[in-house]
Amino acid sequence: QVQLVESGGGLVQAGGSLRLSCAASGRTFSSYAMGWFRQAPGKEREFVAAISKSGGRTYYADSVKGRFTVSRDNAKNTVVLQMNSLKPEDTAVYYCHCLSLGASYWGQGTQVTVSS
């Protein structure tokens, strides 16, 4: 069993920055990759970024490449999504996610709103 809790969302003006954190508990954090997804009103949930177990490899959606950075601290069981140069189209609920032993786990989500 894995529990994921996101924090750090909020309201920011276009061009601003936010830092999202996801705290994980349960199974050994360093044994699974972590991902961030988002869901805007009326749209399907979409992939944003992912990071490998060790943190050595990262992956990004084209829409956030160059603006967002994902990182993890396995000693603190946390994964961070640093979001810079935010745009109104980044407005969504952001979720962290992991797969562990074939099971899919999601956090409760944190709202990010970018005003123009």
SVG drawing of the C-alpha trace seen along z (x, -y; Angstrom):
<svg xmlns="http://www.w3.org/2000/svg" viewBox="-16 -38 37 45">
<polyline fill="none" stroke="black" stroke-width="0.4" points="0.0,0.0 1.2,-3.5 -0.2,-6.8 0.5,-9.9 -0.2,-13.5 0.3,-16.5 0.8,-20.1 1.9,-23.4 -0.9,-24.3 -2.4,-27.8 -3.2,-30.8 -0.5,-32.5 -0.3,-35.0 0.9,-34.0 4.7,-33.9 4.9,-33.0 6.1,-29.9 4.8,-27.2 6.4,-24.2 4.4,-21.1 5.4,-18.4 4.2,-14.8 4.9,-13.0 4.8,-9.2 4.4,-6.7 4.1,-2.9 6.3,-0.7 9.9,-1.6 9.9,-4.9 13.0,-4.2 11.5,-1.1 9.2,-2.8 9.1,-5.6 6.9,-8.6 4.8,-10.7 2.8,-13.9 -0.5,-14.2 -3.1,-16.9 -6.7,-17.3 -8.3,-20.5 -12.1,-21.0 -13.9,-19.1 -10.7,-17.4 -9.1,-14.0 -6.3,-13.5 -3.0,-13.9 0.7,-13.1 2.9,-15.9 6.2,-14.5 7.9,-11.4 11.1,-10.4 12.8,-7.1 13.4,-5.2 16.9,-6.7 16.0,-10.1 18.5,-9.7 16.0,-9.8 13.2,-12.3 10.4,-12.6 8.1,-15.5 5.1,-16.3 5.9,-18.5 3.6,-21.2 5.8,-21.6 9.2,-20.8 11.7,-23.5 9.3,-25.1 8.8,-22.3 11.3,-20.2 10.7,-17.0 13.0,-15.8 12.9,-13.4 14.5,-12.9 14.5,-9.3 15.7,-10.0 12.7,-12.2 10.2,-10.1 9.2,-13.2 8.9,-14.1 8.8,-17.8 7.4,-19.4 8.9,-22.9 6.8,-24.8 8.1,-28.0 6.8,-30.4 3.3,-29.2 0.5,-29.8 -3.3,-30.0 -3.5,-26.6 -1.5,-25.0 -4.6,-25.5 -5.7,-22.1 -5.7,-19.7 -2.3,-18.1 -1.9,-14.6 1.1,-12.5 1.1,-8.9 3.1,-5.7 2.9,-2.0 4.0,0.4 3.8,4.2 1.3,3.8 -1.0,1.5 -1.7,-2.1 -1.7,-4.8 -2.9,-8.4 -2.8,-11.3 -5.9,-13.5 -4.7,-16.2 -3.8,-19.9 -5.4,-22.8 -3.2,-25.0 -4.8,-28.1 -2.9,-30.5 -4.5,-33.8 -3.9,-35.8"/>
</svg>
